Amino acid sequence: MASVNIADDERRIVIRTLNDQFRKTGIGGSVFVTRGVEYLPEDTKQKIIEAVRAFDDFNDNNDPYGEHDCAAVKIDGERIFWKIDYYDRQLKNLSADASNPDLTNRVMTIMLSSEY
């Protein structure tokens, strides 16, 4: 039987909660779209943003670490990926601790699957 580190589980829950809050509200970071998404029609871009915010179909295949940090949606025939990365407050290095919002600036990139 594998041992479970409670501190790791608690950290994962905090990261997941912060990621969900950020994804749904934009609070705690910056959201960027790639050129391919930017060139889509406005109504399609709006559908994409709404779908990313509302996404809740996390599972072992798209969320193996339980952090809710990436997934894919299909909008108007386009497969869209989104991914949250964790940077320090100056956006120069990776965050030392993604569970600490005082140390972390979340960056979500939304892209066409073909741009990955």
Backbone as a chain_set.jsonl record, in Angstrom:
{"seq": "MASVNIADDERRIVIRTLNDQFRKTGIGGSVFVTRGVEYLPEDTKQKIIEAVRAFDDFNDNNDPYGEHDCAAVKIDGERIFWKIDYYDRQLKNLSADASNPDLTNRVMTIMLSSEY", "coords": {"N": [[0.842, -1.164, 0.0], [0.599, 2.188, -0.892], [2.107, 4.971, 0.681], [0.589, 7.952, 1.926], [1.248, 11.293, 1.814], [0.202, 13.621, 3.96], [0.687, 16.377, 4.048], [1.369, 16.88, 1.37], [-1.076, 16.236, 0.146], [-2.742, 18.209, 1.27], [-1.491, 20.489, 0.278], [-1.9, 20.119, -2.472], [-4.693, 20.367, -2.548], [-4.98, 23.058, -1.831], [-3.654, 24.288, -4.008], [-5.314, 23.413, -6.113], [-7.725, 24.696, -5.372], [-6.949, 27.41, -5.54], [-6.305, 27.488, -8.279], [-8.825, 26.917, -9.43], [-10.278, 29.149, -8.55], [-8.829, 31.213, -9.822], [-9.125, 30.461, -12.557], [-11.877, 30.733, -12.885], [-12.375, 33.409, -12.229], [-10.232, 35.063, -12.895], [-8.728, 36.267, -10.996], [-5.661, 36.58, -9.369], [-3.732, 36.229, -11.239], [-2.66, 36.194, -14.7], [-4.211, 36.06, -17.904], [-3.699, 34.7, -21.049], [-4.164, 34.536, -24.573], [-3.432, 32.631, -27.461], [-2.181, 33.445, -30.752], [-3.717, 32.069, -32.656], [-6.169, 31.662, -31.317], [-6.833, 34.313, -30.834], [-7.434, 35.208, -33.401], [-9.856, 34.061, -33.958], [-13.468, 34.321, -34.458], [-15.244, 36.847, -32.588], [-17.517, 35.946, -31.097], [-16.958, 33.238, -30.863], [-14.581, 33.307, -29.38], [-15.614, 34.32, -26.996], [-17.27, 32.201, -26.229], [-15.311, 30.29, -25.758], [-13.895, 31.381, -23.539], [-15.969, 31.35, -21.65], [-16.428, 28.577, -21.537], [-13.992, 27.609, -20.524], [-13.973, 28.828, -18.014], [-16.211, 27.581, -16.871], [-15.55, 24.917, -16.861], [-15.552, 21.672, -15.5], [-14.999, 19.02, -15.675], [-12.901, 17.37, -14.662], [-10.572, 14.699, -14.511], [-8.751, 11.582, -14.057], [-7.32, 11.339, -16.432], [-7.049, 13.932, -17.598], [-6.211, 15.41, -15.483], [-4.021, 14.42, -13.775], [-2.57, 15.026, -11.45], [-4.305, 16.282, -9.803], [-4.599, 19.061, -9.636], [-6.116, 20.762, -11.156], [-5.089, 22.189, -13.361], [-4.949, 22.132, -16.134], [-6.67, 21.413, -19.215], [-8.938, 20.411, -21.85], [-11.273, 21.731, -24.201], [-14.016, 21.622, -26.503], [-15.042, 23.805, -28.914], [-17.212, 25.16, -31.206], [-16.277, 23.363, -33.168], [-13.544, 23.513, -32.85], [-10.76, 22.272, -31.123], [-9.695, 23.194, -28.004], [-7.035, 23.98, -25.902], [-6.149, 24.626, -22.524], [-3.914, 25.906, -20.07], [-2.474, 26.263, -16.885], [0.25, 27.886, -15.519], [2.828, 28.371, -13.042], [4.353, 31.141, -11.777], [6.922, 33.253, -10.308], [6.349, 36.336, -8.475], [7.437, 38.357, -10.023], [7.39, 37.368, -12.526], [9.619, 36.111, -13.619], [10.817, 33.723, -12.932], [10.011, 30.292, -12.151], [7.459, 29.672, -9.717], [8.306, 29.368, -6.291], [6.604, 28.083, -4.608], [3.654, 26.983, -5.423], [1.353, 26.822, -3.952], [1.234, 29.014, -2.401], [-0.147, 32.046, -2.542], [1.05, 34.519, -2.168], [3.55, 34.255, -3.179], [3.196, 33.552, -5.774], [2.302, 34.021, -9.152], [-0.194, 33.258, -11.217], [-0.387, 32.044, -14.535], [-2.387, 31.71, -17.214], [-2.658, 30.092, -20.256], [-4.456, 30.04, -23.197], [-5.131, 28.1, -25.95], [-5.266, 26.97, -29.407], [-5.532, 23.51, -30.144], [-3.831, 22.736, -32.156], [-1.754, 24.486, -31.887], [-0.216, 23.648, -29.84]], "CA": [[0.0, 0.0, 0.0], [1.384, 3.418, -0.992], [1.87, 5.923, 1.769], [0.063, 9.239, 1.497], [1.788, 12.405, 2.575], [-0.903, 14.54, 4.226], [1.091, 17.727, 3.653], [1.242, 16.946, -0.086], [-2.506, 16.278, -0.17], [-3.245, 19.536, 1.636], [-0.906, 21.431, -0.686], [-2.609, 19.897, -3.73], [-6.036, 20.933, -2.393], [-4.831, 24.519, -1.878], [-3.34, 24.636, -5.399], [-6.542, 23.192, -6.886], [-8.667, 25.759, -5.019], [-6.442, 28.648, -6.129], [-6.451, 27.38, -9.73], [-10.248, 27.056, -9.764], [-10.638, 30.559, -8.349], [-8.199, 31.981, -10.897], [-9.742, 30.11, -13.838], [-13.259, 31.227, -12.924], [-12.49, 34.855, -11.994], [-9.07, 35.809, -13.36], [-8.029, 36.841, -9.845], [-4.469, 35.853, -8.965], [-2.803, 35.994, -12.325], [-2.89, 36.773, -16.025], [-4.719, 35.126, -18.908], [-3.248, 35.013, -22.395], [-4.615, 33.665, -25.653], [-2.472, 32.571, -28.552], [-2.577, 34.108, -31.995], [-4.803, 31.311, -33.28], [-7.412, 31.97, -30.604], [-7.116, 35.741, -31.038], [-7.986, 35.416, -34.74], [-11.2, 33.481, -34.067], [-14.546, 35.308, -34.32], [-15.489, 37.303, -31.212], [-18.473, 35.084, -30.385], [-16.263, 31.986, -30.555], [-13.677, 33.593, -28.256], [-16.429, 34.444, -25.789], [-17.668, 30.832, -25.863], [-14.12, 29.627, -25.21], [-13.672, 31.904, -22.186], [-17.042, 30.827, -20.798], [-16.227, 27.133, -21.355], [-12.847, 27.421, -19.625], [-14.421, 29.205, -16.662], [-17.219, 26.636, -16.368], [-15.072, 23.535, -16.959], [-15.471, 20.916, -14.237], [-14.902, 17.599, -16.018], [-11.552, 16.905, -14.366], [-10.481, 13.265, -14.251], [-7.363, 11.104, -13.998], [-6.655, 11.52, -17.722], [-6.686, 15.321, -17.878], [-5.788, 16.06, -14.236], [-3.421, 13.332, -12.994], [-2.03, 15.492, -10.169], [-5.397, 16.845, -9.021], [-4.406, 20.497, -9.429], [-7.02, 21.516, -12.043], [-4.223, 23.159, -14.028], [-5.052, 22.095, -17.59], [-7.718, 20.563, -19.789], [-9.309, 20.759, -23.219], [-12.696, 21.872, -24.499], [-14.28, 21.733, -27.934], [-15.945, 24.919, -29.164], [-17.424, 25.437, -32.635], [-15.439, 22.475, -33.955], [-12.126, 23.694, -32.519], [-10.29, 21.738, -29.842], [-8.986, 24.263, -27.312], [-6.31, 23.608, -24.691], [-5.77, 25.69, -21.592], [-2.905, 25.44, -19.125], [-2.05, 27.236, -15.88], [1.622, 27.744, -15.039], [3.062, 29.096, -11.793], [5.565, 31.955, -11.813], [7.117, 34.146, -9.167], [5.589, 37.586, -8.61], [8.053, 39.184, -11.058], [7.247, 36.623, -13.789], [10.947, 35.814, -14.145], [11.155, 32.338, -12.615], [8.893, 29.508, -11.643], [7.146, 29.93, -8.314], [8.907, 28.467, -5.304], [5.524, 27.354, -3.934], [2.391, 27.314, -6.101], [0.254, 26.867, -2.989], [1.324, 30.281, -1.674], [-0.486, 33.13, -3.471], [1.958, 35.65, -1.976], [4.76, 33.974, -3.951], [2.841, 32.976, -7.068], [1.453, 34.662, -10.149], [-0.665, 32.235, -12.141], [-0.492, 32.458, -15.93], [-3.153, 30.74, -17.996], [-2.579, 30.236, -21.702], [-5.542, 29.37, -23.913], [-4.59, 27.919, -27.296], [-5.787, 25.917, -30.271], [-4.746, 22.285, -29.951], [-2.797, 22.699, -33.196], [-0.654, 25.368, -31.502], [0.504, 23.06, -28.713]], "C": [[0.896, 1.24, 0.0], [1.063, 4.344, 0.173], [1.407, 7.253, 1.183], [0.634, 10.311, 2.407], [0.681, 13.441, 2.734], [-0.545, 15.957, 3.791], [0.971, 17.905, 2.143], [-0.22, 17.021, -0.503], [-3.098, 17.644, 0.138], [-2.742, 20.595, 0.658], [-1.637, 21.334, -2.02], [-4.012, 20.51, -3.679], [-5.983, 22.459, -2.461], [-4.561, 24.972, -3.31], [-4.587, 24.501, -6.262], [-7.548, 24.319, -6.633], [-8.239, 27.091, -5.634], [-6.579, 28.633, -7.653], [-7.905, 27.545, -10.158], [-10.693, 28.507, -9.629], [-10.087, 31.416, -9.486], [-8.893, 31.727, -12.231], [-11.137, 30.713, -13.975], [-13.361, 32.747, -12.854], [-11.367, 35.684, -12.607], [-8.259, 36.421, -12.233], [-6.834, 35.96, -9.484], [-3.492, 35.597, -10.084], [-3.191, 36.705, -13.604], [-3.352, 35.679, -16.968], [-4.261, 35.613, -20.277], [-3.885, 34.044, -23.374], [-3.567, 33.725, -26.757], [-3.033, 33.28, -29.781], [-3.752, 33.388, -32.652], [-6.144, 31.576, -32.631], [-7.798, 33.423, -30.85], [-7.782, 35.988, -32.388], [-9.364, 34.784, -34.939], [-12.255, 34.583, -33.956], [-14.817, 35.623, -32.848], [-16.434, 36.379, -30.451], [-17.847, 33.742, -30.025], [-15.306, 32.19, -29.384], [-14.454, 33.698, -26.95], [-16.881, 33.066, -25.303], [-16.5, 30.082, -25.223], [-13.879, 30.077, -23.775], [-14.722, 31.349, -21.229], [-16.851, 29.34, -20.517], [-15.067, 26.844, -20.409], [-13.256, 27.742, -18.193], [-15.347, 28.155, -16.056], [-16.714, 25.197, -16.301], [-14.994, 22.875, -15.587], [-15.367, 19.412, -14.47], [-13.47, 17.087, -15.819], [-11.585, 15.423, -14.031], [-9.008, 12.859, -14.271], [-6.61, 11.309, -15.308], [-6.204, 12.956, -17.956], [-6.172, 16.063, -16.644], [-5.111, 15.047, -13.312], [-2.885, 13.75, -11.624], [-3.077, 16.177, -9.301], [-5.289, 18.33, -8.758], [-5.347, 21.368, -10.264], [-6.245, 22.587, -12.815], [-4.24, 23.095, -15.546], [-6.188, 21.174, -18.011], [-7.954, 21.017, -21.225], [-10.823, 20.848, -23.317], [-12.84, 21.937, -26.013], [-15.359, 22.782, -28.128], [-16.01, 25.167, -30.67], [-16.473, 24.627, -33.517], [-13.953, 22.588, -33.687], [-11.825, 23.06, -31.169], [-9.36, 22.785, -29.225], [-8.317, 23.694, -26.07], [-6.154, 24.846, -23.817], [-4.872, 25.088, -20.528], [-2.549, 26.571, -18.182], [-0.628, 26.891, -15.448], [1.813, 28.67, -13.847], [4.405, 29.812, -11.843], [5.708, 32.752, -10.521], [6.395, 35.463, -9.455], [6.152, 38.492, -9.708], [7.96, 38.549, -12.45], [8.596, 36.325, -14.442], [11.326, 34.35, -13.969], [9.884, 31.593, -12.233], [8.68, 29.828, -10.17], [7.835, 28.908, -7.421], [7.85, 27.613, -4.618], [4.181, 27.786, -4.51], [1.2, 27.354, -5.158], [0.236, 28.174, -2.195], [1.035, 31.437, -2.635], [0.389, 34.374, -3.301], [3.242, 35.49, -2.781], [4.476, 33.674, -5.416], [1.939, 33.882, -7.891], [1.07, 33.568, -11.141], [-0.775, 32.834, -13.539], [-1.23, 31.357, -16.673], [-3.017, 31.096, -19.471], [-3.695, 29.405, -22.313], [-5.12, 29.31, -25.371], [-5.393, 26.904, -28.093], [-4.931, 24.678, -30.045], [-3.615, 22.198, -30.971], [-1.6, 23.595, -32.865], [0.196, 24.79, -30.377], [1.785, 22.421, -29.166]], "O": [[1.835, 1.335, 0.791], [-0.087, 4.48, 0.59], [1.794, 7.624, 0.074], [0.51, 10.233, 3.629], [0.268, 14.068, 1.758], [-1.381, 16.662, 3.227], [0.525, 18.952, 1.676], [-0.57, 17.783, -1.404], [-3.874, 18.177, -0.655], [-3.49, 21.489, 0.262], [-1.958, 22.354, -2.63], [-4.466, 21.105, -4.657], [-6.846, 23.083, -3.079], [-5.17, 25.933, -3.779], [-4.882, 25.388, -7.062], [-8.152, 24.835, -7.573], [-9.066, 27.817, -6.185], [-6.929, 29.649, -8.252], [-8.189, 28.235, -11.138], [-11.399, 29.031, -10.49], [-10.802, 32.248, -10.044], [-9.214, 32.67, -12.954], [-11.527, 31.152, -15.057], [-14.324, 33.322, -13.362], [-11.534, 36.885, -12.819], [-7.216, 37.028, -12.476], [-6.974, 34.749, -9.313], [-2.533, 34.843, -9.919], [-3.944, 37.679, -13.597], [-2.945, 34.523, -16.851], [-4.415, 36.786, -20.619], [-4.12, 32.879, -23.051], [-2.905, 34.744, -26.953], [-4.204, 33.657, -29.827], [-4.677, 34.031, -33.148], [-7.154, 31.701, -33.324], [-8.974, 33.725, -31.055], [-8.613, 36.89, -32.507], [-9.973, 34.962, -35.994], [-11.976, 35.657, -33.423], [-14.641, 34.772, -31.976], [-16.185, 36.061, -29.288], [-18.174, 33.169, -28.986], [-15.227, 31.344, -28.493], [-13.997, 33.215, -25.913], [-16.876, 32.798, -24.101], [-16.684, 29.332, -24.264], [-13.681, 29.245, -22.889], [-14.394, 30.927, -20.121], [-17.079, 28.885, -19.396], [-15.149, 25.934, -19.584], [-12.92, 27.004, -17.267], [-15.272, 27.874, -14.86], [-17.392, 24.339, -15.735], [-14.447, 23.438, -14.64], [-15.621, 18.622, -13.561], [-12.904, 16.448, -16.706], [-12.499, 14.945, -13.359], [-8.128, 13.694, -14.477], [-5.386, 11.438, -15.299], [-5.102, 13.183, -18.455], [-5.745, 17.213, -16.745], [-5.57, 14.833, -12.19], [-2.759, 12.913, -10.731], [-2.776, 16.606, -8.188], [-5.826, 18.822, -7.765], [-5.369, 22.587, -10.093], [-6.678, 23.735, -12.913], [-3.605, 23.926, -16.196], [-6.606, 20.285, -17.269], [-7.257, 21.891, -21.741], [-11.554, 20.145, -22.62], [-11.889, 22.271, -26.719], [-16.455, 22.67, -27.579], [-14.984, 25.361, -31.322], [-15.93, 25.145, -34.494], [-13.171, 21.822, -34.25], [-12.542, 23.28, -30.193], [-8.377, 23.204, -29.837], [-8.956, 23.004, -25.276], [-6.042, 25.966, -24.314], [-5.03, 23.933, -20.133], [-2.346, 27.706, -18.613], [-0.339, 25.758, -15.063], [1.063, 29.629, -13.661], [5.457, 29.181, -11.938], [4.759, 32.905, -9.752], [5.891, 35.67, -10.559], [5.42, 39.311, -10.264], [8.405, 39.138, -13.434], [8.705, 36.291, -15.667], [12.078, 33.801, -14.775], [8.828, 32.191, -12.023], [9.615, 30.21, -9.466], [7.931, 27.729, -7.764], [8.159, 26.54, -4.101], [3.638, 28.824, -4.134], [0.143, 27.867, -5.524], [-0.678, 28.408, -1.404], [1.884, 31.774, -3.459], [0.457, 35.201, -4.21], [3.942, 36.469, -3.039], [5.404, 33.552, -6.216], [0.954, 34.431, -7.398], [1.933, 33.019, -11.826], [-1.199, 33.978, -13.708], [-0.762, 30.221, -16.754], [-3.231, 32.238, -19.877], [-3.86, 28.227, -21.996], [-4.789, 30.334, -25.969], [-6.111, 26.081, -27.526], [-3.734, 24.789, -29.783], [-2.555, 21.645, -30.677], [-0.548, 23.476, -33.492], [1.213, 25.374, -30.002], [2.524, 21.873, -28.349]]}, "num_chains": 1, "name": "protein.A"}
